[in-house]
Amino acid sequence: MTAENLKQLLKEVAEGKLSADSAFRKMRSLPFESLGMAHVDHHRNIRQGMPEVILGEGKTSVQIVTIARAMRRTDADVLITRLDEAKSKAVCKRFREAVLHAKARCAVLRSGKAEINGKGRILVVTAGTSDIAVAEEAAVTAEFLGNQVDRLFDVGVAGIHRLLLQKDAILSARVIVAVAGMEGALASVVAGLTDKPVIAVPTSVGYGASFGGIAALLGMLNSCSPNVAVVNIDNGFGAGVLSSVINRL
């Protein structure tokens, strides 16, 4: 349930168009609904401005579908992240409105188009092609939350001229998400070109000494560019949410 839904419900009761009992039945699953294996947080959109998101990783297909059905019963838009092929097929089979984003490993369930509420454009940048899966998770999340998102892929520091030729795109963005593995230098370079916030996402891409993304994480945390903030390794979802929060301020 969104804040608008709740206000409309209370308005209908106040105007006598809806009985108190009917309103109670619509609100009885609030603030959460127990499904046994999950407690679905129907109030999250009202508290945080975004609905609960389903993490597909670690859940069975049945659990994912059951949670999504409970959310859709309240007309909530649903984002499901970290889906493998089998779980994606199960979601698409159950929900005709499902839109699958294969590169991001995400699925979106909604009745209509997302309302644009971001005040500017979010730019998602990657150092390499291998970082695209995490970057797409960030981009799809930000779009799900009502933002206009541009993508700029494979412009890492090994060929820095590719990045410098995109200065107009960097300067026109209100928030930038920089996704990189290896040593994670991209975030510092991008942040040095703009006065906007840069959300750095370290990825687990790289050879042995990258330690599964720890090298990139530490490099980004030690950035000499003061407008860099860092999320966890491979956390494209977190970067997408944070960029949306900033873009709506």
C-alpha positions as CSV (number, residue, x, y, z in Angstrom):
1,M,0.0,0.0,0.0
2,T,1.3,3.5,-0.9
3,A,0.8,6.7,1.0
4,E,-1.6,7.8,-1.8
5,N,-3.7,4.6,-1.4
6,L,-4.0,5.1,2.4
7,K,-5.0,8.7,2.0
8,Q,-7.6,7.8,-0.6
9,L,-9.0,5.0,1.7
10,L,-9.3,7.4,4.6
11,K,-10.9,10.1,2.4
12,E,-13.6,7.6,1.2
13,V,-14.4,6.7,4.8
14,A,-14.7,10.4,5.8
15,E,-17.0,11.1,2.8
16,G,-19.2,8.1,3.6
17,K,-18.3,6.3,0.4
18,L,-16.7,3.4,2.2
19,S,-17.7,1.8,5.5
20,A,-15.3,1.5,8.4
21,D,-15.6,-2.3,8.3
22,S,-14.6,-2.3,4.6
23,A,-11.7,-0.1,5.2
24,F,-10.6,-2.3,8.1
25,R,-10.7,-5.4,5.8
26,K,-8.4,-3.6,3.3
27,M,-6.0,-2.5,6.0
28,R,-6.1,-5.7,8.2
29,S,-2.8,-7.0,6.7
30,L,-1.0,-3.8,7.7
31,P,1.6,-3.2,8.8
32,F,2.8,-6.7,7.8
33,E,1.3,-10.0,6.7
34,S,2.6,-13.3,8.0
35,L,3.0,-16.0,5.5
36,G,4.8,-18.4,7.8
37,M,8.1,-18.4,6.1
38,A,8.0,-14.6,5.6
39,H,6.5,-11.5,7.1
40,V,5.6,-9.2,4.1
41,D,6.1,-5.5,5.0
42,H,3.2,-3.8,3.3
43,H,3.9,-0.5,5.1
44,R,7.4,0.0,3.8
45,N,6.3,2.2,0.9
46,I,4.6,4.5,3.4
47,R,7.7,4.6,5.7
48,Q,10.5,4.7,3.2
49,G,9.0,5.7,-0.1
50,M,9.7,2.4,-1.7
51,P,8.0,-1.1,-1.4
52,E,9.7,-4.1,0.0
53,V,12.0,-5.8,-2.5
54,I,12.3,-9.6,-2.8
55,L,15.8,-11.0,-2.8
56,G,15.5,-14.2,-4.9
57,E,18.8,-15.6,-3.9
58,G,18.4,-18.2,-1.2
59,K,14.7,-18.5,-1.7
60,T,12.8,-21.3,-3.5
61,S,10.6,-20.5,-6.5
62,V,7.5,-21.3,-4.4
63,Q,8.6,-18.9,-1.7
64,I,9.3,-16.1,-4.2
65,V,5.9,-16.5,-6.0
66,T,4.0,-16.7,-2.6
67,I,5.6,-13.5,-1.4
68,A,5.1,-11.7,-4.7
69,R,1.4,-12.8,-4.8
70,A,0.8,-11.3,-1.3
71,M,2.4,-8.0,-2.4
72,R,0.4,-7.9,-5.7
73,R,-2.8,-8.4,-3.8
74,T,-2.3,-4.9,-2.3
75,D,-1.5,-3.5,-5.8
76,A,2.1,-3.0,-4.9
77,D,4.8,-2.9,-7.6
78,V,7.3,-5.7,-7.0
79,L,11.0,-5.9,-7.8
80,I,12.6,-9.3,-7.5
81,T,16.5,-9.4,-7.5
82,R,19.1,-12.2,-8.0
83,L,17.0,-14.6,-10.0
84,D,18.5,-17.6,-11.7
85,E,17.0,-19.1,-14.9
86,A,14.7,-21.5,-13.2
87,K,13.3,-18.9,-10.7
88,S,12.8,-16.4,-13.6
89,K,10.7,-19.0,-15.5
90,A,8.6,-19.6,-12.4
91,V,7.9,-15.9,-11.9
92,C,7.1,-15.3,-15.6
93,K,4.8,-18.4,-15.6
94,R,2.8,-17.1,-12.6
95,F,2.7,-13.4,-13.4
96,R,1.6,-12.3,-16.9
97,E,2.7,-8.8,-16.1
98,A,6.3,-9.8,-15.3
99,V,9.1,-8.1,-17.1
100,L,12.4,-9.9,-17.0
101,H,15.7,-8.1,-17.0
102,A,18.1,-10.9,-17.8
103,K,21.3,-9.0,-17.5
104,A,20.4,-7.6,-14.1
105,R,18.9,-11.0,-13.0
106,C,15.8,-9.1,-11.9
107,A,12.1,-9.2,-12.6
108,V,9.6,-6.3,-12.3
109,L,5.8,-6.8,-11.6
110,R,3.7,-3.8,-12.1
111,S,0.4,-2.8,-13.7
112,G,1.5,0.3,-15.5
113,K,4.6,2.4,-16.1
114,A,6.7,3.8,-13.3
115,E,5.9,7.4,-12.4
116,I,9.1,9.5,-12.8
117,N,9.8,11.2,-9.5
118,G,13.5,11.7,-9.7
119,K,14.6,15.4,-10.2
120,G,17.5,14.6,-12.6
121,R,19.2,11.8,-14.4
122,I,21.2,9.0,-12.8
123,L,24.3,7.8,-14.7
124,V,25.5,4.2,-14.2
125,V,29.1,3.8,-15.4
126,T,31.2,0.6,-15.5
127,A,34.9,0.1,-15.8
128,G,34.5,-3.1,-17.9
129,T,32.0,-5.3,-19.7
130,S,32.4,-7.9,-16.9
131,D,30.8,-5.3,-14.4
132,I,27.6,-4.9,-16.4
133,A,25.5,-7.5,-14.4
134,V,26.0,-5.5,-11.2
135,A,25.5,-2.2,-13.0
136,E,22.3,-3.4,-14.6
137,E,21.0,-4.4,-11.2
138,A,21.6,-0.8,-10.0
139,A,20.1,0.7,-13.2
140,V,16.9,-1.5,-13.1
141,T,16.5,-0.8,-9.4
142,A,16.7,3.0,-9.9
143,E,14.3,2.8,-12.9
144,F,11.9,0.7,-10.8
145,L,11.9,3.5,-8.2
146,G,10.9,6.2,-10.8
147,N,14.2,7.6,-12.1
148,Q,15.6,8.2,-15.6
149,V,18.8,6.3,-16.0
150,D,21.6,6.5,-18.5
151,R,24.2,3.8,-19.0
152,L,27.9,4.2,-19.9
153,F,29.7,0.9,-20.0
154,D,33.3,-0.2,-20.5
155,V,35.1,3.1,-19.9
156,G,37.7,2.0,-17.3
157,V,41.0,3.6,-16.5
158,A,43.0,1.2,-18.7
159,G,41.7,3.3,-21.6
160,I,40.9,6.5,-19.8
161,H,40.4,8.4,-23.1
162,R,37.1,6.5,-23.5
163,L,35.9,8.1,-20.2
164,L,37.1,11.6,-20.9
165,L,35.2,11.7,-24.2
166,Q,32.0,11.2,-22.2
167,K,32.4,14.3,-20.0
168,D,29.1,15.8,-21.1
169,A,27.2,12.8,-19.9
170,I,29.1,12.9,-16.6
171,L,28.5,16.6,-16.0
172,S,24.8,16.3,-16.9
173,A,24.0,13.6,-14.3
174,R,22.6,14.4,-10.9
175,V,23.9,11.2,-9.3
176,I,26.5,8.8,-10.7
177,V,26.9,5.1,-9.9
178,A,30.5,3.9,-10.7
179,V,30.9,0.1,-10.9
180,A,34.3,-1.4,-11.0
181,G,36.3,-4.5,-10.0
182,M,40.1,-5.0,-10.2
183,E,41.6,-2.0,-8.2
184,G,38.4,0.0,-8.4
185,A,40.0,3.2,-9.6
186,L,37.1,4.3,-11.8
187,A,35.1,5.9,-8.9
188,S,37.9,8.2,-8.0
189,V,38.5,9.3,-11.6
190,V,34.8,9.9,-12.2
191,A,34.4,11.8,-8.9
192,G,37.3,14.1,-9.9
193,L,35.3,15.2,-12.9
194,T,32.1,16.3,-11.2
195,D,30.6,18.1,-8.2
196,K,27.8,15.5,-7.9
197,P,27.7,12.5,-5.5
198,V,29.3,9.3,-6.8
199,I,28.2,6.0,-5.4
200,A,31.0,3.5,-5.9
201,V,30.2,-0.2,-6.3
202,P,33.1,-2.6,-6.0
203,T,32.6,-5.9,-8.0
204,S,34.1,-9.3,-7.4
205,V,35.6,-9.1,-11.0
206,G,39.4,-9.6,-11.1
207,Y,42.3,-12.0,-10.7
208,G,43.5,-13.6,-7.5
209,A,45.0,-10.5,-5.7
210,S,41.6,-8.7,-6.1
211,F,40.4,-11.1,-3.3
212,G,36.8,-11.3,-4.7
213,G,36.3,-7.6,-4.7
214,I,38.0,-6.7,-1.5
215,A,40.8,-4.9,-3.3
216,A,38.3,-2.7,-5.2
217,L,36.3,-2.1,-2.0
218,L,39.4,-0.9,-0.1
219,G,40.5,1.2,-3.0
220,M,37.1,2.9,-3.2
221,L,37.0,3.4,0.6
222,N,40.4,5.1,0.4
223,S,39.4,7.4,-2.5
224,C,41.0,10.8,-2.4
225,S,37.9,12.2,-4.1
226,P,35.7,13.4,-1.2
227,N,32.4,13.1,-3.1
228,V,32.6,9.2,-3.2
229,A,30.4,7.0,-1.0
230,V,30.8,3.2,-1.2
231,V,28.4,0.3,-1.0
232,N,29.2,-3.4,-0.5
233,I,30.8,-5.7,-3.0
234,D,28.4,-6.5,-6.0
235,N,25.6,-4.5,-4.3
236,G,24.0,-3.0,-7.4
237,F,20.6,-3.0,-5.6
238,G,21.9,-0.9,-2.7
239,A,23.5,1.6,-5.1
240,G,20.3,1.9,-7.1
241,V,18.2,2.6,-4.0
242,L,20.7,5.2,-2.7
243,S,21.0,7.0,-6.0
244,S,17.2,7.2,-6.1
245,V,17.0,8.6,-2.6
246,I,19.5,11.3,-3.5
247,N,17.8,12.0,-6.8
248,R,14.5,12.6,-5.1
249,L,15.7,15.1,-2.5
